[in-house]
Amino acid sequence: MHTVWKGSISFGLVNIPVKLHAATENKDIKLRQLHKECHTPISYKKVCEGCNQEVKDEDIVKAYEYAKNKFVVLDQEELESLRKENEDKAVEIIDFVKLTEIDPIYFERTYFLSPDTTGGKAYSLLRQTLEQSGKIGVAKIIIRSKEQLAIVRVYQNALVMETIHFPDEVRSVGDVPNIPSEQNIVPKELETALMLVDQLTTEFNPEKYTDDYRNALMELIEEKKATNTISASDKQPVPDNVTDLMTALQASLEKTKKPATRKRATKTKKNA
């Protein structure tokens, strides 16, 4: 697995060198956009609307818009300094809590934790401690220049770290429109609904759930590969300067022909 982050986790005086690996992957089928006329892939350019010209990466700076069209520009050196200042710190488990105390709305992304070269024993110690206590660890970590709140827990035989949202990142339920207030539910309706839930209750088996749309889309793609495959155009756009150069060369060639023609005509006249 690709290593996303490398550092250490600590709780109390115990320090565990670890590596972080993405535990999930996006299985969405990515579709490219082609020009309908010639099937050339569409590309996207970074263009400055003010200057109406394409901008290179080295000419782009980062800024925070604190009001409409009002920006504070942040130097890359300043951002790097802040990132390194926090990234160099070990991930310290701040608290231990019960998993059931955290609502699923807070969960973001899951990573596998593997011990680094010398971290095997301490890794096993934390794993067994979490298993026997029935608790999970709450920690902070910096990933890709963003500070994340996270939990450390046991999944099968491995430690996993799940990034979770900070409280101010979870929107208030009070802002959700059209939520009905308490209404008088007929007892018979509630009883029937509870019976339905009871009939549909089963043990959770993730293998029984599949992405029907993705499977159908892949079947369609496989069918079309056999009957309707197209090749992207390999035409390369001719730069303007090349076009201008060819025009200039052609004009120059035409210009050099005329004097020679006139010279030959004059010579013929003199001989006559």
C-alpha positions as a printed Julia matrix, in Angstrom:
272×3 Matrix{Float64}:
   0.0    0.0     0.0
   1.1    3.56   -0.69
   2.24   5.43    2.43
   0.19   8.59    2.9
   1.91   9.82    6.07
   4.79   8.7     8.22
   5.31   9.65   11.86
   4.44   8.33   15.3
   1.53   7.95   17.69
   2.02   8.47   21.4
  -0.12   7.9    24.47
   1.47   8.72   27.8
   5.16   7.84   27.45
   4.55   5.15   24.82
   5.73   6.16   21.32
   4.78   4.08   18.24
   6.47   4.76   14.86
   3.75   4.22   12.25
   2.82   4.61    8.59
  -0.6    5.67    7.32
  -2.29   3.96    4.36
  -5.65   4.79    2.75
  -8.13   2.11    3.83
 -10.74   2.84    1.18
 -10.68   3.7    -2.51
 -13.06   5.47   -4.84
 -14.49   3.0    -7.36
 -16.33   5.62   -9.42
 -15.91   5.09  -13.17
 -14.17   8.13  -14.62
 -15.42   9.27  -18.02
 -13.35  11.55  -20.26
 -14.81  14.41  -22.29
 -14.13  14.4   -26.05
 -14.88  16.92  -28.77
 -17.97  15.49  -30.47
 -16.71  16.4   -33.96
 -13.19  14.89  -33.92
 -13.06  12.91  -30.62
 -10.07  14.82  -29.3
  -9.88  14.87  -25.47
 -10.87  18.2   -23.92
  -8.19  19.89  -21.83
  -8.61  22.52  -19.14
  -6.38  25.54  -18.78
  -5.88  27.98  -15.92
  -6.81  31.37  -17.34
  -6.7   34.78  -15.7
  -9.99  36.54  -16.44
  -8.41  39.95  -15.88
  -5.49  39.48  -18.28
  -7.33  37.02  -20.54
  -4.28  34.77  -20.77
  -3.18  31.33  -19.61
  -1.34  31.33  -16.26
   1.54  29.02  -15.32
   1.64  27.29  -11.93
   4.64  29.36  -10.82
   2.64  32.56  -11.39
  -0.19  31.52   -9.05
  -0.34  32.54   -5.38
  -2.77  31.47   -2.66
  -5.08  33.93   -0.94
  -8.0   34.06    1.47
 -11.12  35.98    0.41
 -12.3   37.66    3.64
 -14.9   39.83    1.85
 -16.26  40.09   -1.69
 -13.19  40.61   -3.94
 -11.02  41.4    -0.9
  -8.06  39.05   -0.48
  -5.17  38.43    1.86
  -2.26  36.9    -0.07
  -0.36  34.15    1.76
   3.26  33.42    0.79
   4.17  29.81    0.1
   7.05  30.11    2.59
   4.63  31.15    5.34
   2.32  28.22    4.61
   5.26  25.79    4.52
   6.52  27.09    7.84
   3.15  26.59    9.51
   2.76  23.14    8.0
   6.2   21.9     9.07
   5.81  23.39   12.55
   2.78  21.21   13.16
   3.57  18.24   10.91
   6.8   17.4    12.73
   4.89  16.71   15.94
   3.91  13.18   16.84
   0.24  12.27   16.88
  -0.65  12.38   20.55
  -3.75  10.55   21.74
  -5.5   13.18   23.83
  -8.4   11.19   25.28
  -9.92   7.74   25.35
 -13.68   7.48   24.78
 -16.33   4.97   23.75
 -16.96   4.66   20.01
 -20.72   4.78   20.59
 -20.33   8.33   21.95
 -19.37   9.67   18.51
 -22.18  10.19   16.02
 -21.4    8.87   12.49
 -21.94  12.38   11.08
 -18.45  13.25   12.34
 -16.63  10.5    10.43
 -14.72  11.45    7.3
 -12.06   9.0     6.01
 -10.42   5.81    7.22
  -6.72   4.92    7.13
  -4.89   1.73    8.05
  -2.03   2.16   10.51
   0.99  -0.09   10.16
   3.99  -0.16   12.51
   7.27   1.21   11.2
  10.47  -0.82   11.51
  10.83  -0.61   15.3
   7.2   -0.12   16.29
   5.84  -3.69   16.32
   5.7   -4.27   20.09
   4.28  -0.85   20.99
   1.74  -1.24   18.15
   0.59  -4.56   19.59
   0.41  -3.04   23.06
  -1.92  -0.23   21.92
  -4.03  -2.68   19.91
  -4.53  -5.01   22.86
  -5.15  -2.1    25.24
  -7.92  -0.74   23.04
  -9.47  -4.19   22.6
  -9.61  -4.98   26.32
 -10.71  -1.51   27.42
 -13.39  -1.24   24.75
 -12.24   2.35   24.14
 -10.91   4.34   21.18
  -8.26   7.07   21.2
  -8.95  10.67   20.16
  -5.98  12.42   18.53
  -4.91  15.22   16.18
  -2.88  14.86   13.0
  -1.77  17.07   10.1
  -2.39  15.49    6.69
  -1.69  17.42    3.47
  -1.38  20.76    5.28
  -4.72  20.35    7.08
  -5.06  19.65   10.78
  -7.47  16.81   11.39
  -9.22  15.49   14.44
  -9.0   11.7    14.4
  -9.77   8.55   16.32
  -7.62   5.42   16.63
  -9.43   2.1    16.98
  -9.05  -1.6    16.26
 -10.41  -3.08   13.02
 -10.0   -6.86   12.76
  -6.29  -7.32   13.53
  -5.11  -3.82   12.65
  -5.18  -0.32   14.06
  -7.08   2.19   11.97
  -7.2    5.96   12.13
 -10.38   7.7    11.11
 -10.34  11.43   10.5
 -13.4   13.13   11.94
 -14.84  16.6    11.53
 -14.32  19.31   14.1
 -17.61  20.37   15.76
 -17.7   23.7    13.88
 -17.5   21.79   10.56
 -20.8   20.03   11.24
 -23.7   22.25   10.3
 -26.51  22.92   12.73
 -29.67  20.86   12.38
 -31.55  24.1    13.0
 -30.4   25.34    9.58
 -32.06  22.45    7.74
 -35.27  23.69    6.07
 -38.72  22.11    6.32
 -38.07  19.67    9.17
 -41.55  18.83   10.53
 -42.3   19.4    14.19
 -43.7   16.67   16.41
 -46.86  15.31   14.88
 -49.56  13.04   16.18
 -48.75   9.61   14.77
 -51.62   7.12   14.82
 -50.63   4.17   17.09
 -51.62   1.66   14.39
 -49.28   3.35   11.88
 -46.36   3.21   14.32
 -47.1   -0.41   15.18
 -47.13  -1.39   11.48
 -43.89   0.49   10.83
 -42.19  -1.27   13.75
 -43.39  -4.65   12.44
 -41.88  -3.83    9.04
 -38.55  -2.89   10.64
 -38.6   -6.13   12.61
 -39.19  -8.17    9.44
 -36.29  -6.44    7.62
 -33.87  -6.66   10.54
 -30.81  -8.83    9.87
 -27.1   -9.02   10.61
 -25.0   -6.53    8.67
 -23.17  -8.3     5.83
 -21.37  -5.75    3.61
 -20.77  -8.34    0.87
 -24.49  -8.41   -0.01
 -24.5   -4.73   -1.04
 -23.21  -3.88   -4.51
 -23.01  -0.76   -6.65
 -25.65  -1.67   -9.25
 -25.13   1.49  -11.29
 -21.35   0.99  -11.55
 -21.77  -2.65  -12.52
 -24.34  -1.78  -15.2
 -22.12   1.01  -16.53
 -19.14  -1.36  -16.79
 -21.29  -3.89  -18.67
 -22.34  -1.16  -21.11
 -18.69  -0.11  -21.58
 -17.63  -3.73  -22.26
 -20.41  -4.11  -24.85
 -19.39  -0.9   -26.6
 -15.71  -1.9   -26.59
 -16.63  -4.81  -28.83
 -18.9   -2.95  -31.23
 -18.4    0.8   -31.02
 -14.8    1.64  -30.14
 -13.38   4.94  -31.36
  -9.85   6.28  -31.31
  -9.07   9.73  -30.04
  -7.79  12.08  -32.69
  -4.03  12.37  -32.71
  -4.14  15.79  -34.34
  -1.82  18.23  -32.65
  -2.78  21.91  -32.68
  -0.44  24.03  -34.79
   0.98  26.88  -32.71
   0.24  30.38  -33.99
   3.92  31.21  -34.34
   4.39  28.23  -36.71
   1.43  29.35  -38.82
   2.81  32.89  -38.93
   6.26  31.56  -39.86
   4.87  29.5   -42.76
   2.91  32.52  -43.98
   6.0   34.67  -43.8
   8.11  32.05  -45.65
   5.48  31.67  -48.37
   5.25  35.43  -48.79
   9.02  35.68  -48.95
   9.16  32.94  -51.58
   6.56  34.7   -53.7
   8.43  37.97  -53.3
  11.74  36.46  -54.49
  10.1   35.0   -57.61
   8.92  38.34  -59.02
  12.28  40.12  -59.41
  13.75  37.04  -61.12
  10.87  36.98  -63.59
  11.29  40.66  -64.33
  15.06  40.22  -64.77
  14.61  37.41  -67.31
  12.03  39.45  -69.2
  14.43  42.44  -69.4
  17.27  40.23  -70.64
  15.12  38.79  -73.44
  14.1   42.25  -74.55
  17.74  43.43  -74.78
  18.79  40.39  -76.85
  15.97  41.09  -79.29
